[in-house]
Amino acid sequence: MNPASGSSRTALFGQLALLALLLLAACLLLPLHGDDWWPAAPSADRRWLAAAIAAAWLLATALCLRNGRSAAPASAASTGGDAVLVAWASQTGFASALAERSAAMLRAGGREVVVLPLDQVDATRLAATRRALFVASTTGEGDPPDHALGFLRRMDDRDLAHLEYALLALGDRNYAAFCGFGRQLDAWLRDRGALPLFDRVEVDNADEAALRRWQYEVARIGGDAAAADWSAPAYHPWRLAARQLLNPGSQGSPVHALSLQPASGALPAWQPGDIAEIGPGHPPQQVAAWLAATGLDGTAQVDAGDGPQPLAGLLARSVLPDPDGVRGLAPQALAARLQRLPHREYSIASIPAEGRLQLLVREMYRQDGTPGLGSGWLCRHVPVGGTVDLRLRSNPGFHPPAADRPLVLVGNGTGIAGLRAHLAARIAAGARRNWLLFGERNAACDLFFGDELRRWQEAGWLERMDLAFSREGDRAYVQDRLRAAAAELAAWVDAGATILVCGSAGTMAPAVDTALATILGAERRDALREQGRYRRDVY
């Protein structure tokens, strides 16, 4: 149920109850009058009773007012900075529906949320908001929806450096100004110092892959990470051909290189920057414990729309419901209720010419110390030779530039995966003007693909490589290496270089963004972004 409609019903019931109480009080007061004219004052010996009824009425009124305030919807009552603002600009209702879905994810994750149409967002609210999501449609040739026409005109130029935001832009590539209003809103926020939590997600005609990307990111920044995908990817079976631990002895979590092959057929095509969407699974012991709690037979054959299969296999790929809520159900009835586990996304570290799809996965852990859903499945539970559900997703915002232009690659941690794919493609294309800046903890343990990178550098494929290790030596980060090479970076940009950044959205990416603004100037940095020469794939 819509929270706002529930609050409206509560207010209506409160008003009716108050009216009934007033009528009852009137009836109780009538016998107190001593003459035939009813408005006359009661006799002196009965005034105490009138005073008691009046006091009761005042108390009931105060309680109703208090309850009305507490029941008011967040979209109307909350302006606190701790609430996430979800603002939408919608012409047909699609953007508002996506905003409500996004808000529901955040609420399921325990966040307070304020949902408003963009025309009801003013400067005061933005000044009081620390985190916001914007869902913006574009109509016609780059125009905002009708109700949002005046938003940018009536907003002042106040500083929004306190604001973290994410933006989902909806559009149609058949129009020249694809996602025009979303892009305009994004530029307006950046110009006022607002910090993007991740790069703008653009959706062409309700593209399901782009919407899954948005859902994935909303879950990552504070929503319900266990929520089922709005539209499940059409997975294909792949075989885990190899898995190698890359950083034994590291101060950080284990990082594994995984090689995968299609279970049947030829290796499909993809480009550097593209994403592998993985369908994770529960470990067998967790499924067995759940089956024991319900008394169900895991070998029972069920069909959830993709053919007959054992119930245990379907459970391994599904959100496990509370055993008490499904006890006594027939296996097929349970199968009809199950929701697929949400997908996980990983940058592809290889190119098709290498004959394999390679991923770089760091083990992540929940607060109770158990492995995360996606990394636990890929790094611990699926056996080598076992099957992985996988779908390739195009990521045009991080595709490679022309091979005849210089390329600057900046990343940290497992972000080296996407950067390695770009380097492999550049080498295959004969492009030698490549510069890599990479940061991690320790050189001895955490320089992923280190031997390969040094070979490429010795062979002239890497014109320059700057490394930063935060737990040794000068305890530097990639942004420090950028600032130290400011003149060289400016020269590369003057020569037409594109800058690609891949890695941590919470620490590295904002620091690199600030360093680029310092080195190049904020206006030039933003111009590079608009020209597609400054691109990011951060997580």
N, C-alpha and C positions, 0 to 999 in steps of 0.2 A: 504494500500500500504506500502511496505517496505520503511522506511525513507531513507535508503541508496540509493535505486534505484531512489527515487524522487530527492535526491540531485544530483545524477549523471546526471539525465535529465536536471536539472537546469544548471549544469556546461556545458553540451553540447550546450544548447540553448545560453548560454553566449558566448561561443567560436564562434558559428556561427554568432551571432550578431556582435561580434568584427570583424570577417572576412568581413562581409558585410560593416561595417563602413570603414574599410581600403580600400575596393574596391571603395566605394563612394568617399573617400578622393582622391584616385588616379585619378578618373574621373574629379573631381573638379579642381585638380592641372594641368591637361593637358593643358587647354587653357591659362595657365599663361606663357607658354614657348614661346619665341619670334623667334625661328628658327626651322629648320626641324629636328634637333637632339633632341629627347624628353628628354634625361637626362640633357640637358643644364639648367643652373640656370635661374630662372625667372628674368624678368627685375626689376630694382631697385624700380620702383613705385608700383610693385605688391608684394613686399616681405612682406608687412604687412598682406596681405591676406593669404600668405603661413604660416606665423607665427601663425595666428589665427586658421587655420585648424590644425596645429601641436599641438597647445595647447588643442584644442577640443579632438584630438585623445588621448593625455596623460590623460586628465580628464576621458574620457570614459574607458580607460584602468584601471585607479585607481578604478573607481566605480565597474568594473567587478571583479577586484581582491578582493575588500572588500566584495561584495556580495557572491563571491565564498567561502570566509572564513566563512561567517555567515551561509551559506547553507550547510557547510560540515557536514557529519553525526557525531553524538556524538561519535560513536565508533572509529572514526579516529581523532577527533579534541579535545575531552575533556579529560583532565587528572586531573581536579580539584578534590579536596577531597570531595566536596559536591555531586559529581555524584556517583551513586551506580554502581559498577562494576558487570556485570553479565557475568561470564566466563563459557564456556562449553567445554567439551571433549567428542566428539561424533564419533562413528564408523559408524553408519548407518543413522544418521541424527535425531534420536529421541531426543537425549539430546539437540541438537541445537534448535530443534523446541520447546522444553519445556523452554529453556532459553529465546527464543523470546516471548513466552507466558508470562513468568514471568516478562520480561522487559515491555511488554505492560501493565500489571497490575500496575507496578510502575509508568509508564508514566501517566496512567489514574489517579493516585493518586497525580500527580503534581511533581513527582521526575524526576530529570535529570538522565539519564541512559547511561552507556557505555557497549555495548555488544561486546565481543571478544572471539574468540577461545582461548583455554588455551595456545597454543603455541605462541600467540601474547602478552601474559601477561609477563612482565619482572619485575625485582626487582624494577626498578624506578617507574613503575606504581603502584605496590603494596605499595610502600613507600608513594605514594601520595594519596592513597585510604583509606577512613575511614570505608566504609561499602561495603561488597561484597557478592554476591550469586554465588555459584559454582554448576554446574550441570555436574556430572561426570559419564560416562558409564564405564563399565568394560568389557573387551573382553577376551575370552579364560579362562585360569586359573589365574584370578586375574591381567591381564595385562591392561595397559592403552590403549586407542585408539591410532592408529598409529601416528597421528599428535601431540599427547601429550607425546610421549615417552621421550623426552628430558627435559620436564618441571622441574621436581624435580632435575635432574642432574645439570642443568645450573643455578639454583637458589642458591644464597649464604645464609649464616646463619644469615642474619640481623634480628634484633628484629622487630616483627610485633604486639607488644602490643597495638598499636594504632588502629588495624583493628578489626572490628566486622564482623562476617560472618555467613552465613548459607550454608548448603551443602545438595544437593539432590543426592543420590547415586543410580544408576540404575544397576541392575544385574539380575541373574537367579540362583535360588536356586538349580538347577540341577548340578551346578558346585560347587566344594569344596570351592573355594575362592569367596564366594558370596559377591558382591560389593567390591571386593578386592582393586581396584584402588581408589574408593571413600573413603574407610576406610583409605588407605595409605595417601591420600591427607588430610583427616581430622586430622590424627595424625601429619602430617607435619605442618599444620597450628597451632595446639595446642602447639606443641613443641616450636614454635617460639613466643608464647605468645598471639596469636590471640584469641579473645573471641567469642565463639559461641553464636549467638542470640537465638538459640534453638538447641536441639540435632539433630544429623544427621538423615535425613529421608531416609530410604532404601526402594527401590521399586523392587518388584519381578515381572518380566515379565509384566511391565506396569500396575501393580495393581491399580485400580481406587481409592480405599480407601486411599492408601498411597499418591497418587497424589493429592487427595482432601485435605489431611493433609498439604501437601506442599503449595497448593494454599491458604489455610486458614492462614498459618503462614506468607506467603509473604504479604497477605492483612493486617495482623496484624502489621507488621513492617513498613508499609508505602505505601502499594499499594492501590488498589481500593476495599475497603471493600464491596461495593455494586455490584461487578461484579458477574455474574451468575457462578455457579459451572461449571468447565470444563466437568464434568460428574455428573449429579444429583444423589444423593443417592436413592436407591430403598427403599423408606420409607414404614413403616407400621403404621397403626393408633393405638395410645395408648390413654388411658383415664387418665386425670389428677385426681387422686383419692383424693389428699390432698395437701394443700400449707400452710406453717407456717412461719411467720416472726420470725427469730431467734435472732435478735439483736435490739429490740426496745430501743431507747435512745442512740444508738451508735453514735460516732463522724464520723463514716464511713457510706458508702451507705448501704441501707437495704439489708440484706441477707435472702433468703428464702430457706427452705427445701421443696422439691417437691417429692411426691410419685406418681408413675405411674404404670399402669397395662395395658397389651395388651387389645385392644378393643374386641378381640375374641381370643380364643385359649389359650394354656398354656404359662406360663412364659418361655421365651427362656433362654438358658445358656449363661453365660459370665464369664470372669475371673476378679479378681482384677486388676486394671490398664486399663481396657478397656474403650472405649469412647462411649458416646451417641451423635450421630449426629442428630440435631434437625432442622426440616424445619420450620422456623418462619413464622409469618403472620403479615399483617398490621392491626391496630385496625379498627373496623367497621366504625368509623366516618371518618377516612382517605379515605377509599374506597368510602363511600357515597359522600364525597366532590369531589372526582375524577370523579365519575359518573355524578354528577351534572354539572361539568365543561365540560363534553363531550356530555351530553344529551343522553347517552346510558342507556338502560334498564338493571339493574343489575339482574333481574329475567330471562332474556333471556337464554335459554339453549344452551350451547356450548360444544364442545368436543375437548380437547387438547391432545388426545391420550390415556387418562385414563378413558374414559367413559363420558356420558352426565352429566353436572352439571351447576348450575347457574353461569352466568358471574361474579357476585359479589364474589362468592366463589373462582373462579380461580384468580381473581384480588387480593384477599387477600393474596395469596401465590406467587404473581408474582412481578417482578420489574415494577413499574407503569411508563409507558412512558409519555412524554410531551403531555398533552391533545390536544394542537394545532396540533400535528403531526398525531393524529389518529382520529380527529373529522371527522365524515362522514363515517367512516368504519362500515361495518356490524359487529355484534358481533362475528360471526364465523371467519371473516377475522382478527379481532383483536386478537382472541384467538390463531390463528396460529402464531402471531408475538411475543406473550408474552414469557418472560424468567423467569424461576423459581428463587425465592429469594435464595441467597447463604445460605448454611447451617451454623449452629453454633455448636461448640463442647463443651461438658462438661464431666468432669470425673465422673464416676459412683461411688456413695458413699456406695453402698450396695452389697451384694452377693445374688445369686438366692435363697439360702436356707432361706433368710429372707422374701421371698414371695412378694417382691416389688422391683422396680427399683427406687432408690433414687438419686436425684440430689441436689446440693447446688449451688444456683445461686445468685450472687450479682447484684443488679441493676446498670447498666452503663448508662451514659448520653452523648448525643452529645454536641457539642460546644454551640448549641442554647438552651440547657437545656432539650430537649425532650429525652424520654427514648431510649436506644439503641434498635436495631432491635431484637436481640435474647432475651436479658434479659427483655425488655419491653413486649414482647409477653408472655413469661413464667410467669413473676411476676405480670403483670397487666391486660393483655388483654384476655388470654384464661381463660374461667371460670372453676372453679372446676366442674368436671364432663364432661368437654369439651374434644375435641379430639386434640391430639398433633401428628404431623408427626415425626417419630423417626426411626432411624436405628442404630443398634449396630455395632461398628467397633473394631475389635481386635487390641490391642496395645501391641504386644509381647515384645517390648523394656521396658515395665514397668510391666510385669507379675511377680508373686511372686517367690522368691527363694524356695529352699527345706525347708520343715517345721522343719527339724532337725538342721538348722543353725540359729544363732542369726540374728535379724533384727533391723536395726536402721532407724527410720522414721523421716524425717526432712521436715517441711513445714510451710507455713504461709497463712493467709486468707482462702479463699475457697479451697486452696490446701489441707485442711484437708479432703476433700471429698474422694479423691483417697486413702489417708492414712487410713481413717476409713475402707474402703473396705478391705484393706490388713489386718488390725487388726481383723476384723470380720472373715476373712478366716483363720487367724492364730489360733484364738480361736476355730473355728470349727475343726481345725486339731490338737488341743491339744498342740500347740506350745506356750511356756511361755516366752522365752527369747526375749522380745520385748521392745524397748526403743523409746519413742516418744519425739521429740523436736518440739515445736509449738510456733509461735509468732503471735500476733495481737496487737490491740490498747489498749483495756481496759479489765481487767479480768471480770468485772461485766457484760459487754454486749457482748463481742466478743469471748468468749471461746465456740465455736460451739461444740455441743455434749458433753459439759462439764460434765453433770451428768453421762452420760454413760461412759465417759473416767475414771471418778473417781471410778465408780463401778468396772470397769475392773481392775483398779489399786489395789483396795482393795481386789479383788478376786485373785490377783496374775497373771493376764494375762498381765499386763503391769509391767514389772520389774522396769522400771524407766520412769518418765515423767518430763521433764524440760520445763517450760513455760516462755515466754518472752513477756512483754507488753511495747510497745514503748511510751505510753502516761502516764505512771505512774511509781512510784518507781524509779528504776535505769535506766529507759528508755532503756531497753535492747532489742536486736534482737536475732534471733535464732543463728546467727553466733557467738554472744558473749557467748551464752550458750555452744556452741561447744568448743570454745577456753577454757572456764573455766573448761570443763570436758575433756581436751586433753588426759590425761593419761588413763582415762576410755575408751575413744573412741578407742585409739590405742589398748587397751587390747581386746575390742570387735572385732576389725578387725583381731587381731592375732588369735582370736577364730573362725574365718571364717565368720564374720558378713557381710551381704550385707547392703548397704546404699541406701535408696530410698528417693529422694527429689521431692516434689510436691509444686508448688506455683508460685510466681512471677518470670518471666524470666528477668525482667529489673533490679530488685534490690536484692531480696533475693538469687536467684540461683547463680549469680556471687560472692556474698559475701560468701556464703557457700562454693563454689568451692575454693575460696582463702583461707578460713579457713582450709579446708581439706588439701590443699597443705602445709600450715604452720604446721599443726599437724602431718601429715603423711609423708610429703615430696612430691614434685611434681611427682617424678618417681613412687612412690608407689600409689599415687592417680590415675595416668594414667594407671597403671597396673590393679588397681581395675576396672577401666572403661572397659579395654579390656577384663577382665575376666567376665564381666557382674555383678560385685559386687558393682558397683556404677552406679545407673540408675536415670534418671531424667524425669519428666513429667511436664514441665514448660510452662507458657503461658504469 
